[in-house]
Structure formats: C-alpha cells, structure tokens
C-alpha cells in the first residue's frame, strides 16, 4: 500500500474529488481524518506528566513506542483495503509536519487542494446559515491563522510548497476540467489510469460510512451534485459583509492565476 497526504481548504472540492477518485477500487481518498490526532496522542505518551499514566516514563523504551507510531500510519490506512491511500488532514501545521517527518518512513508527497478563500468563507457561512449580525465574528473565527479551518489551512500551503514534492490543484480547475485534473493526480502519484464517470456521481462514502453533518446541527457540508459537475452560481456579497471582504480580500492572492 502506498500512502500520500492531502491538505486543503474546506469547501474547496474535497468531497467532490474524493467521490470521483474513490470510483477506482484501488484508491481511497479519505474523509477529513483523525490520523494526525492519533499520532499526536501516541507521541504525547513520551512526555506524560500524570504519574498514574507514567508507565512509559518508568521504563522509557522509546524504540518500542516509536515502532507503534510508525506502524499506525499503515494500520489506520490498511483498513481501507486499497493499493493507494490519500490521507486528508491538517498535516501542514507545524506540529503535525514535525511528527510526519519523525515517524513516516517513506517519501512524503502532498496534494494541495485550493479555492479562493472568500469563496470558501462565503460557502461556510451559507452552509451554517450564519445570521448577518454574526458574520464578522464567525468570519474571523474561520479565518484565524492559527485556529481557523480556513486561515490555518492557508498558512500551511507555503510550508508544503517550500519543503515537499506537491501537486497544487484549484477548485476552479477541478470544476472546469475534471478529467484533466484527475489525470494530474494519477500522474503525480504514479497511479495507473482509470476510466472515471463524471456525470453519474455517488455521494462520498467509504465502506458504507458517510459523513454525519448532523453533529454540527442543521447543516449540510458534504452533499454533492451527482448529475454533473459545475460551480454553483452565487455571489460572495450575499453572504459576506463588505468589511469582511475588505479584511480578507488579499489572503491567498499569490495562489490566484
């Protein structure tokens, strides 16, 4: 099994791309996975301060624990039973990159999935049905460079671009030419080509498991259009205040072609 990694902005076509790629029974493009948290928690055992949980500190055989962590990348991924796994998570954050470098024992290759951040932000606020009086606060929450799902993802991109072999794909490329975009993924990861269907899509699922957006309340974040691939026509001004647009209009400009 070959394991690769993906960082992306939310609302940047992750679910669509995953639905397409997962038509190929040799590929698993994961949902937003907990693998970084699993690796982090295992590594944390080395520095456990709670004396009731200090077995490792009492007998610090680091190599045995390191071996468990190294194998966790594959133990988690082998459950998908495919030849190629593209694990999507916030791998590009400083701490997660450090753990990836420390414990992953093969060449690290990244897929970066990008969309104009204001479009992503508008799509998130639309999905969560954010009221006008809360738009500014919620926008700042999503765009925070350290803790925001959009702001932090944007911050990760230059770190990946500078230090790792990567493929950069935009949402607009995926929508305008899905065949070419998917082919670029196959070429980059050296995966044999597969004839994909771009008109009769299925909702994203892996081994019968689907996203449960109900945990976030009355929100739908992962339903895709199945009859064809096209960009939904709406203007960001319908969901973002002028002050929000002004504040974040230059974020990510370096990635716009």
C-alpha positions in Angstrom: 0.0 0.0 0.0 1.2 3.5 -0.9 0.3 6.3 1.4 0.1 10.0 0.4 -1.2 13.1 2.0 -3.6 16.0 1.3 -4.0 19.4 2.8 -6.9 21.6 1.7 -9.3 24.4 2.4 -12.8 23.4 3.5 -15.3 24.0 0.7 -12.6 23.6 -1.9 -14.0 20.5 -3.6 -12.6 17.8 -1.3 -15.8 15.8 -1.2 -16.2 16.0 -5.0 -12.7 15.0 -5.7 -12.9 12.1 -3.2 -16.2 10.9 -4.8 -14.5 10.8 -8.2 -11.2 9.2 -7.1 -12.9 6.6 -5.0 -14.7 5.2 -8.0 -11.4 3.5 -8.6 -11.3 0.5 -6.2 -7.5 0.8 -6.0 -7.8 4.3 -4.4 -9.1 5.7 -1.1 -9.2 9.4 -0.8 -10.1 9.7 2.8 -12.6 12.0 4.6 -11.0 14.6 6.9 -9.3 12.0 9.0 -8.2 11.8 12.7 -4.8 10.4 11.9 -2.9 13.5 12.9 -4.6 13.4 16.3 -3.9 9.7 16.8 -0.2 10.2 16.0 -0.1 13.2 18.3 -1.7 11.4 21.2 0.7 8.4 20.9 3.7 10.7 20.7 2.4 12.5 23.8 2.9 9.3 25.9 6.6 10.1 25.9 6.0 13.3 27.9 3.2 12.1 30.1 3.2 14.1 33.3 0.3 12.3 35.1 2.0 9.9 37.5 -1.0 7.5 37.2 -0.3 7.1 33.5 3.5 7.2 33.6 4.4 3.6 32.7 6.5 4.7 29.8 8.4 7.2 31.9 9.0 4.5 34.5 10.5 2.3 31.7 11.2 4.6 28.7 11.8 2.1 25.9 11.3 4.7 23.2 12.0 2.4 20.3 9.0 0.2 21.0 6.7 3.2 21.2 8.3 4.7 18.1 7.6 1.4 16.3 3.9 1.5 17.2 3.6 5.1 16.0 5.4 4.3 12.7 3.1 1.4 12.1 0.0 3.4 12.9 0.2 5.2 9.6 -0.3 1.9 7.9 -2.6 0.3 10.5 -5.1 3.1 10.1 -4.8 3.1 6.3 -4.8 -0.6 5.6 -8.4 -0.9 6.8 -9.5 0.7 3.5 -8.1 -2.3 1.6 -6.8 -0.3 -1.4 -3.4 0.0 -3.0 -3.3 3.8 -2.7 -4.5 6.0 0.1 -4.5 9.8 0.1 -5.0 10.9 3.7 -6.6 14.3 4.0 -5.9 16.1 7.3 -4.2 19.2 8.6 -0.8 17.7 8.0 0.7 21.1 7.2 0.5 22.6 10.7 3.9 23.0 12.4 3.4 20.2 14.9 1.9 17.7 12.5 4.7 18.2 10.0 7.2 17.6 12.7 5.5 14.3 13.6 5.1 13.3 10.0 8.8 13.8 9.4 9.7 12.0 12.6 7.6 8.9 12.1 6.6 8.4 8.4 9.3 6.2 6.9 8.6 6.8 3.1 8.8 9.7 0.8 6.3 12.4 1.7 4.2 13.6 -1.2 1.3 16.1 -0.9 -1.8 17.0 -2.8 -2.9 20.6 -2.1 -6.5 21.5 -2.9 -7.2 25.2 -3.0 -10.1 27.6 -3.6 -10.3 31.4 -3.3 -10.6 31.9 0.5 -13.5 34.4 0.2 -15.5 31.8 -1.8 -14.7 29.2 0.8 -15.7 31.5 3.6 -19.0 32.5 1.9 -19.8 28.9 1.3 -19.2 28.0 5.0 -21.3 30.9 6.3 -24.0 29.9 3.8 -23.9 26.3 4.9 -24.1 27.2 8.6 -26.9 29.7 8.0 -25.0 32.4 9.9 -27.1 35.4 10.7 -26.0 38.8 9.5 -25.2 40.1 13.0 -22.8 37.2 13.5 -21.0 37.3 10.1 -18.0 39.3 11.2 -17.3 37.2 14.3 -17.8 33.9 12.5 -15.6 35.0 9.6 -12.8 35.9 12.0 -13.2 32.5 13.6 -12.9 30.6 10.4 -10.0 32.8 9.1 -7.8 32.8 12.2 -4.3 31.8 11.0 -3.7 29.5 14.0 -7.1 28.0 14.8 -9.4 28.7 11.9 -10.2 25.9 9.5 -9.6 28.3 6.6 -6.9 30.6 8.0 -4.7 27.8 9.2 -5.1 25.8 6.0 -3.9 28.8 4.0 -0.9 29.2 6.4 0.1 25.6 5.7 0.4 25.9 2.0 3.7 27.7 1.7 5.3 25.3 4.2 4.3 22.4 2.0 5.3 24.1 -1.2 8.7 25.0 0.1 9.7 21.7 1.6 7.9 18.8 -0.1 7.0 17.4 -3.5 3.5 18.5 -4.1 0.6 18.9 -6.6 -1.4 22.1 -6.4 -5.0 21.9 -7.7 -7.6 24.6 -7.6 -11.3 24.2 -7.2 -11.8 26.0 -10.5 -9.6 23.6 -12.3 -11.5 20.6 -10.9 -14.8 22.1 -11.9 -13.8 23.3 -15.4 -11.8 20.2 -16.4 -12.3 17.3 -14.0 -10.8 14.8 -16.4 -7.5 16.7 -16.8 -7.4 17.4 -13.0 -7.9 13.8 -12.1 -5.3 12.7 -14.6 -2.8 15.1 -13.0 -3.4 13.3 -9.6 -2.7 9.9 -11.3 0.5 11.2 -12.9 1.8 12.9 -9.8 1.3 9.8 -7.5 2.3 7.3 -10.3 -1.1 5.5 -10.2 -2.3 3.6 -13.2 -5.1 5.5 -15.0 -8.7 4.6 -14.5 -11.8 5.5 -16.6 -13.9 7.7 -14.3 -17.5 8.7 -14.6 -18.1 12.5 -14.3 -21.9 12.6 -14.8 -23.5 9.9 -12.6 -21.6 10.5 -9.4 -22.3 9.0 -6.0 -22.3 10.7 -2.6 -19.0 10.4 -0.8 -18.7 7.2 1.3 -16.0 4.7 2.3 -17.0 1.1 3.0 -20.6 2.3 3.5 -19.7 5.0 6.0 -20.9 8.5 5.2 -20.4 12.0 6.7 -22.8 12.7 9.6 -23.1 16.5 9.4 -26.0 16.4 11.9 -23.3 16.6 14.7 -23.0 20.3 13.7 -26.7 20.9 13.8 -28.9 21.9 10.8 -26.1 22.0 8.3 -25.1 20.1 5.1 -21.4 20.3 4.3 -20.9 17.2 2.1 -23.8 16.6 -0.3 -22.6 16.9 -3.9 -24.5 17.3 -7.1 -24.5 13.9 -8.8 -25.8 14.6 -12.3 -23.0 16.9 -13.5 -20.1 18.9 -12.3 -20.5 22.7 -12.2 -19.9 25.6 -10.0 -22.9 26.8 -8.0 -23.8 30.3 -9.1 -23.9 32.7 -6.1 -22.1 35.9 -5.2 -20.0 36.2 -2.1 -21.6 39.6 -1.3 -24.8 37.7 -0.5 -23.1 36.1 2.5 -20.1 38.3 3.4 -20.2 41.9 4.7 -18.2 44.5 2.9 -15.9 44.8 5.9 -15.2 41.1 5.8 -14.4 41.2 2.1 -12.1 44.1 2.6 -10.3 42.5 5.5 -9.6 39.2 3.7 -9.6 40.2 0.0 -5.8 39.8 -0.3 -5.5 36.5 1.5 -4.3 33.8 -0.9 -3.8 36.2 -3.8 -0.4 34.7 -4.5 -2.2 31.4 -5.4 -4.7 33.0 -7.9 -3.8 32.5 -11.5 
